[in-house]
Amino acid sequence: MVGDYYGCPQSLIVSGDNGRPMKPPSALREEEIVLVICSPRAQQIANAMARMKSVGHYRLASVPPQFIRDVYFDTPTGALRSRRISLRLRIVNEKRLLTFKEALAHETRRVHARVEIEQRWSRATWARMMRELQARGIAIENRMYLPNDPLRTLASAGLQIIQQRVTRRRVRRVLQNRRVCAELVIDTTTFFFGKQAVHLREVEIEAQGVPTCLDDLAQRLQAMFAPALQPWYGKLVTGRTIEALLQRGELQHLLDEQHNLTPAALARIKREWEQMNGGTNVL
């Protein structure tokens, strides 16, 4: 198995030595629970969580924070979205990664389950991602490869930027009986829509090998910070919904003076998304 570890467990990064797309077994997947911080005091709650050393019998171990820039791509016709696929360029502390994700059919709103391939930007990585897309009926033309300019490389293949955001991520390894069972991240994310910036604060709990502790850990956190932590969607679909509401002029008045998502704004996003998609976390 090939791949790089940057906040994603190695066992969840799906790769093949023969370069052909894989149909991974159920263990080779990303499983996580997302909880949005729905409160006028979202930043204070996020800071309080970052200071915690334990959650019940789980111990939390700090690792260095991450500063992440994410850029998502799709074809002009939305071919990736229609197949529940995402393609992301991620820069983590100046390291460039290309990530392919495909939602699994049994994904639910509470547990987000996806196949994930994540590798450092290189000619081989770009070729691998094109093969994965082409294997799923998405035609991508390899017109050029620029080692120092992945944005232009993807644009030359006819892909368009559909979302840009930056995230300050505070990472905690979750230990149960001295073994890591999950990773807890506390994110402050800024979405960019032209000149408009919108800030979101959320918590993600990602399984590290065995996902059995996810629900228990999420329930304990929700009880500790009730009623502020609520089950939520992935950032990609959250950003899409924010953008749709902004374009219609239905969200601006629900942001606070610093452009943070207020509880009223989050309620509007939730209502919009569930009306459109029945509450699913479709990519």
N, C-alpha and C positions, 0 to 999 in steps of 0.2 A: 504494500500500500504506500502510495506517495502522497505528500501533502505537507503543509506547514501549519503549525499550531499558533494561532493568534486568537485566543479567547474561544476556540472551538475544540472540543476533545478530539484527539487523533482518531479514535474509533468511529467518529461520526463523519469523517471526511472520506468520501467515496471516490476511489481512483482505481484504475486498472493498468497493469503493466503492458497490456497489448494495445492500449489506446482506444479500444472500442467501448461504447457506452455500456454500463453495467446495469443489471437489475439487482440491486443490493438486497441482501436479506434484511429482515426487520431490525436487526441490531445496528445496522449501518445507517443510522438516520439521526437527525437533529430533533430532539424533543425539548420543548421549553414551555413555561407558563409566563405570561406577561401580565403585570399588574400596573395599571396607571395610577399615579398619585393625583387624586381628585380632591383638591383642597386649595383655598386661598393661601395656605401656608405650605405649598408643595416643596419649596426649596428648604425650609426648615425641617420638614419631615424627611426629605432626602438626606440632609446632613445628620439628622438623628440616627437614621438607619446606618449611615456610613461609620458612625462611632460605635456601633454594637459589636460586641465580642462573641455573642452567642444568640441563638434563637431556640429556646427550649433546651433539648439535649444536643442540639447541633452546635458545633464550634465554628467560628468564622475566622479565616486566616487572610490577612490583607496581602495583595500583590500590587505592583506598581500600577498607577492609573494609566488609562489609554486615551489618546486623543485621535479621534477617528473622523475621516472624511469619506463619505459614501456618495457614489454617483451611479444611478441606475439607468439601464438602457433598454430599449425595445425597438422593434421595427416600426416604420410609419403606420402600418396597419394594425399594430398591437398584437402581433402573432405570439409573442412570449406570454403576455397576460392571458390571452385566450386559452393557452395550454397550461396555465398555472405554473409558469416558469419565470424566474427572475435572473438577470445577469447584472452583476455589480462589480464596479471597480472600487476597492477599499484601500485607503492609505491609513495605516496604523503606525503612529510614531515614525513616519517617513518610510515605512515599508509598504510596497505596492502589492496588492493581492487581487486576483480575479476570481470571482465566486459565482458558481452556478447553483441555483436552488430549484427544486421541483417539489410542490406540495403533494403529500400522499393523500390518497383518496379518502382515508378514514380520519383525516384531520378534523378536530373539533375546535370550538372557540376557546375552550379552556386550555387544552394541550395542543400546541402547534407542532406538527410533525412534518419534517421535510427531509428529502435527500439533499445532501450538500457536497459539492466539490469545491475546494478552495486551495489555490496554489499561488505561489509567487509569480508575478508578471514575467513572462519570458515568451520566446517564439514557440516553444513546445506547449506552454500553457494555452496560448491563444489558439494554436492548432487544435488542441484537445477540446477547448470549449466550442469551436466551430463544428467539430465532429459531433459533439453531444447535441447541438442545436439541429444540425442537418439530419441526425438520426431520428429526430422528432418532427421532421417535415418542415423545418424552418431553414430556408435557403440563405446562406451567408457567403458572400464572395470575399475571398482573401486578396484584397488589392495591394495591401502593403503591411509591413510590420515595422514599427518604429520603436526600438527598445527603450527610448527615453520619453516617449509620448504615447501612452496607451489611449488617451482620449482621441487623438487624431487617428490612431489605428482602428478603433472601433467605429469612428465616424466614416472612415473610408469603406467600411463593410456595409454601410447603409443603416447603421444603428443610430438612434437618436436618444439624447438625454431626456429622461422623463422625471427624474427627481434628484435633487442635491440636498445634502444635509451634513451637519457636523455634530459629533457627539463627544461629550466628556464622560468617560466611563470609569466608575470606581468599582473595582473587581474584588470579590471575596470568594475564596474557596470554602465550600461547606463540607465539614468533616463529621462523619458519624462513625463512632468507634475507631477513631484515628484514621479513617479512610475517607478519601474524597468521594462524595456521592453526588455533588452538584456544584454549579458555579452560580453565585448570586452577583448580579451587576446592577448598579444604580446609575441610571443614565439621565443626563441632561442633554436633550437633542434640540438643535435649531434647524428648522426646515427653511429653505429659501425659495421664494416664488417671486422672481423679478426683484423688485425693491422691498418686498414684504418679507419679514422674518417672523417666524412663529416658534415659540419655545414649548417643549413637552418634557415632562419628568415622569419617568416610569422605572419599574423594576422588572428584570428578567431573571428567571430561575431556569437554568439549563442542566439537563441530566448529564452526568459524567459516567457513561457506561451503563448503569442500572437506574431507570427513571422512577423507582418505587418511592423515593422520598419527595418527589415534586409536589404532590397534592398536600402532603402533611406540612411541608415547609411553607407552602403558600397560605394554607389555612392559619398557621401560627402567626405569620406576618400580618395577615388581614385582621386577626384578632387583636394583635398588639397595637395596630394603627387604625382601628375601626373609627369611622367608616371610610377613611381616606383611600384605602387600596381597593381597587376594583378590577375584575378580569377585563382584559383589553385585547386589542388586535395588534398585529405586527406593524412596524413603523412604515413599511411601504404602503399598506392600505390606509393607514392613518393619514399619511401625507397626501395620498390621492384624494381622500375625502375632504381634507382641509382645502386643497386646491380647488375642488369643485365648488365648495361653499364660498370661498373667497371670490371666485369668478362671478358668482351670482350676487355678491354683496351681502351674504347672509351670516358671515362670521366675524367681520371686523369689529362690530360693536360689542361682541362678547369677549374680546381679548382685554386684558388689563393694560395699563399704561406702558408696561415693559414688553407687551406683545406675548405674554404668557397665556396659555390656555386655561381659562377659568373653569370651575365646575359647570357653569352654564354652557360654555363652549364645548366641553367634552360631552355633555348631554346632547347637544345639537349634532355633534359628529356621530355619536352612537346611533341616534335616531335616523340620520341620513344613511349611514352604512347598512343598518338593519333593514331599512325600507328597500334599499337597492339589492341586497345580497342575502337577506334572511339571517344575518348575524354570523355568517361564516367568515373565516379569515382568508378568503381567496387571495392569492398573490396578484 
